Amino acid sequence: MCGLSFGALVGATLAGAVGRQDLFTLLMRLREVPPPAADNGPQAVAMLRIPYDTAADDLLAGVPDVYLSADLGKVGTGQERMVLLGGYRSALQEFGAGFPAGALHVSDDHGAAFHSPLQQHISDYLEPTLEAMAFHDPRVPVHSCMERKALTTAEEIRDLFRRNPTAPVSVPHMIGGLEDGGIELGLVLGPAAFGTFQNAEFPVVHVESPDHVFEAMTAVYDFGIELPSTEAGVTQ
């Protein structure tokens, strides 16, 4: 099981590490988070293509108030990667001035620096709710979107929930972890950005409505995948 950003929390819930009621309680609390202090101006996110072999951390070294929010992986011919940057809008615009016109696009639609230290106020607000939640070892591994790692314990899942607002997420980490786990077929539940899994070594079937379930089961058969059985002999 895996997911990106909020999808990681849903994936952990589907894996049995968190109760559905606890997840919805957390979502309700998210709606109540007060806005951050406006001392440094409004926040934003920006999109930028960089050479694939360029480390985003090196690119941002010494740049104040601009952070890597997400690594979306290879784009185009595979020589570049798409990254999302989070920070104060003024800092992003100043950083973008060092690139050719239009290379860095600051979004007009998002006023929050997702997955960056500027979201620490969310983590602080949600901490009492997370403390009250019951976390369990997942029934199946949950592959992290923050590092190339399979999460198998309740404490690792709790850490995933705690870090989600402030830590950068990575499509390559998520897909790489699945590949490390020997995944033969990926089923994407619900809408997903086109191309997210285009560089995966395993085939992917999108299940966006109940009508697609038959297609998913057909794909399992077509690819010759043998489903494991539980101790009771019931196929999962």
C-alpha positions in Angstrom: 0.0 0.0 0.0 1.2 3.5 -0.7 0.0 7.0 -1.3 1.4 10.5 -1.9 0.8 13.3 0.6 -2.7 12.9 1.9 -2.9 9.7 0.0 -0.3 8.3 2.3 -2.6 8.7 5.2 -5.5 7.1 3.3 -3.1 4.2 2.4 -2.1 3.6 6.0 -5.8 3.5 6.9 -6.6 1.0 4.2 -3.7 -1.1 5.5 -5.4 -1.2 8.9 -2.8 0.9 10.7 -5.4 3.6 11.6 -9.2 3.4 12.2 -11.4 5.1 9.7 -13.1 7.1 12.5 -9.7 8.4 13.6 -8.8 9.4 10.1 -12.0 11.4 9.7 -11.6 13.0 13.1 -8.1 14.1 12.0 -9.6 15.6 8.8 -12.2 17.5 10.8 -9.4 18.9 12.9 -7.5 20.0 9.7 -10.5 22.2 8.8 -10.0 24.0 12.1 -6.3 24.8 11.9 -5.8 28.5 12.3 -3.8 30.4 9.6 -0.1 30.9 10.2 1.2 34.2 11.4 1.3 36.7 8.5 4.5 38.4 9.6 6.5 37.2 6.6 3.7 37.6 4.0 1.6 35.0 2.0 2.8 31.6 1.2 2.7 29.8 -2.2 4.0 26.8 -4.2 5.9 26.8 -7.5 6.7 24.3 -10.2 10.2 24.0 -11.7 11.9 21.6 -14.1 15.5 20.8 -13.2 18.1 18.5 -14.8 17.4 14.9 -13.6 20.8 14.6 -12.0 20.5 17.8 -10.1 19.8 17.5 -6.4 17.1 19.9 -5.3 18.8 20.4 -1.9 21.9 21.6 -3.7 19.8 24.0 -5.9 18.2 25.5 -2.8 21.3 25.6 -0.6 21.5 29.1 0.9 18.1 30.2 -0.5 16.1 31.6 2.4 12.4 30.7 2.9 12.2 28.4 -0.2 11.9 24.6 0.4 11.5 21.4 -1.6 7.9 20.4 -1.2 7.7 17.5 -3.7 9.8 15.6 -6.2 7.4 14.4 -9.0 10.1 12.5 -10.8 11.1 12.3 -14.5 9.2 14.3 -17.1 9.5 14.7 -20.9 12.3 12.7 -22.3 13.5 11.7 -18.9 16.4 14.2 -18.8 14.5 16.5 -16.4 12.5 16.1 -13.2 9.6 18.2 -12.0 9.8 19.6 -8.5 7.4 21.6 -6.4 8.8 24.3 -4.2 7.1 25.8 -1.2 7.9 29.1 0.5 6.8 32.7 1.0 5.5 34.1 -2.3 8.0 36.9 -2.4 10.9 34.5 -1.8 9.7 32.2 -4.6 9.4 35.1 -7.0 12.9 36.4 -6.1 14.3 32.9 -6.5 12.5 32.5 -9.9 14.1 35.7 -11.1 17.4 33.8 -11.5 15.9 31.5 -14.1 14.8 32.2 -17.7 11.3 33.8 -18.0 8.6 31.3 -17.3 10.9 28.5 -16.0 9.6 28.8 -12.5 5.8 29.1 -12.2 4.4 30.4 -8.9 0.8 29.1 -8.5 -2.0 31.6 -8.1 -4.3 28.9 -6.8 -2.5 27.6 -3.7 -1.7 29.9 -0.7 0.1 27.4 1.4 3.7 26.1 1.2 2.7 22.4 1.4 5.2 19.9 2.9 7.6 22.5 4.1 8.7 23.8 7.5 6.3 26.7 7.0 3.5 24.3 7.8 4.8 23.6 11.4 1.7 25.3 12.8 -0.4 22.5 11.3 1.7 19.8 13.0 1.6 21.7 16.3 -2.2 22.0 16.1 -2.8 18.3 15.2 -0.4 16.9 17.8 -3.0 16.4 20.6 -5.3 14.6 18.1 -2.4 12.4 16.9 -1.6 11.6 20.5 -5.1 10.4 21.1 -5.2 8.2 18.0 -4.6 4.5 18.1 -1.9 3.3 15.7 -1.4 -0.4 14.8 1.1 -2.4 12.8 -0.3 -2.3 9.2 -1.6 -5.6 7.8 0.6 -5.1 4.7 3.7 -2.8 4.3 3.0 0.8 3.7 5.6 2.2 1.4 6.6 5.7 2.4 6.5 8.7 0.1 9.1 10.5 2.2 11.9 8.0 1.9 12.5 4.8 0.0 11.3 2.6 2.8 8.5 0.1 3.8 6.7 1.0 7.0 5.7 -2.0 9.0 5.2 -0.8 12.6 2.7 1.4 14.4 5.3 3.9 15.4 6.5 4.2 11.8 2.9 5.0 10.7 2.6 7.5 13.6 5.8 9.2 12.4 4.3 9.3 8.8 1.3 11.2 10.1 3.3 13.6 12.2 5.7 14.5 9.4 3.2 14.7 6.6 2.6 18.5 6.9 6.2 19.5 7.0 8.4 16.9 5.2 8.8 16.9 1.4 7.3 14.0 -0.5 8.7 12.1 -3.5 7.2 10.1 -6.3 10.5 8.3 -7.0 10.8 7.3 -3.4 7.3 5.9 -3.4 7.6 4.0 -6.7 11.1 2.8 -5.9 9.9 1.4 -2.6 7.2 -0.5 -4.4 9.7 -1.9 -6.9 11.9 -3.0 -4.0 8.9 -4.8 -2.6 8.6 -6.8 -5.8 5.3 -5.3 -6.9 3.9 -6.9 -10.1 0.9 -4.7 -10.7 -0.2 -1.4 -9.3 -3.9 -0.5 -8.7 -4.4 3.2 -8.4 -7.6 3.8 -6.4 -9.5 7.0 -7.3 -8.3 9.9 -9.4 -4.6 10.5 -9.8 -2.4 12.9 -11.7 -1.7 11.5 -15.2 1.8 10.4 -15.5 2.5 9.8 -11.8 3.3 6.2 -12.4 4.6 6.4 -16.0 8.2 5.6 -15.0 7.3 2.6 -12.9 8.7 -0.8 -13.9 5.4 -2.5 -13.1 2.1 -2.1 -15.0 -0.6 0.2 -13.5 -4.4 0.0 -13.7 -6.4 3.1 -12.6 -9.6 2.2 -10.7 -11.6 5.5 -10.6 -15.1 4.0 -10.4 -16.8 0.7 -9.5 -17.0 0.0 -13.3 -13.2 -0.3 -13.4 -13.0 -3.1 -10.8 -13.6 -5.7 -13.5 -10.8 -4.2 -15.6 -8.5 -4.4 -12.6 -9.3 -8.1 -11.9 -8.9 -8.8 -15.6 -5.4 -7.2 -15.4 -4.4 -9.5 -12.5 -5.4 -12.5 -14.7 -3.8 -11.1 -17.9 -0.4 -10.5 -16.2 -0.4 -14.0 -14.7 -0.2 -12.7 -11.1 -0.9 -15.3 -8.4 -2.6 -13.8 -5.4 -1.4 -14.9 -2.0 -3.8 -16.8 0.4 -4.5 -16.2 4.0 -4.1 -18.9 6.7 -7.8 -19.5 6.3 -7.4 -20.2 2.6 -9.2 -17.0 1.6 -7.6 -15.2 -1.3 -6.8 -11.6 -0.5 
